[in-house]
Amino acid sequence: MENKNALALRMQFEEIYSDYVHKIYNYVYLRTLQRESAENLTSAIFIEVLQNLHSYDSKKATVGKWISTIARNAVNDYVAKKLFSTKI
Amino acid sequence: MKDEISEPYEKLYKILIKLADDERDFLELRYSLELKNQEIADILGMNVESVDNRYLQLLEKCRNIVEGNVKKISVEREQIILNRNAESFKNYLADKKIEVFEIEELEDEQKTTIFRSQIIVAGQQLPTLVILDKSVFALIRVQIASQVLSDENRFALLDFINEENFNYKPFKFYFNQSGTLFLDLCMPVEGNVSGDMIYLMFNVIINYLEGGYKKIMKKIWQ
């Protein structure tokens, strides 16, 4: 049975997911300009959100700023890997 | 798989594909993620005024793309890129009221800007440069000792420098053609140079030289 904290985190995640999934997808897609990559990255971003939600501190940043930072880092990593894997 | 683009997004796609990744990043933080200017400034390590200015520059660029004014765009892009790293560090120095650098802007292809100063180690003033250009790297260069490599000490010094390079990963030593010993620290910069990061790297260099400088000079004069 889920304890109170786990339940609260799950509900918080569902709320964040519902509020941000389209925004995050659009952000990722319009940076990568590739649909498949955008879908994969969006999934990875929300997995990271879920894994780090317990450490999110609303006094330090809004949810929007927090999740944007996660998304931005994920896309930057993807772009960097793509750049270094491109044969010159 | 070829990406399919729905009709309303086709025009947007045609604009965005002509922007650099960091430019798309900036616009999408605002439009897709609906962040406020202060939040964008925090994430990108800029001040709000710079965010406003960059936003206006990018809107103008998008307008030019729509109008097909490609030449103007490339000039504008060149100006944005060339100014960003150096301008960012200049702003940092101004904000912190740091006045120890002489600034020289070169007219080369990379639009290099050199910030000249010196660090003092063991009572010696070592000429120090911060070199910023259009590339994604910032370079800190310290002149350790001038024209010290000779036929007599060449083998011993190169061996010693190779060992130092092996032991200290953040920076590298080398001799130029006239036998002057330099220390170079190269760091990637993402979009805008972080002045704090450059100063942190200065501390790394100074901490090393506090102990290492005498060791190097001893080896040179042996």
Interface residues (C-beta under 8 A of the other chain):
Chain A: K23 I24 N26 Y27 L30 R31 L33 Q34 R35 E36 A61 T62 G64 K65 I67 S68 T69 A71 R72 V75 N76 V79
Chain B: M1 D3 E4 L12 Y13 L16 I17 D21 R24 D25 L27 E28 L29 S32 L33 E34 L35 E39 D42 I43 E190
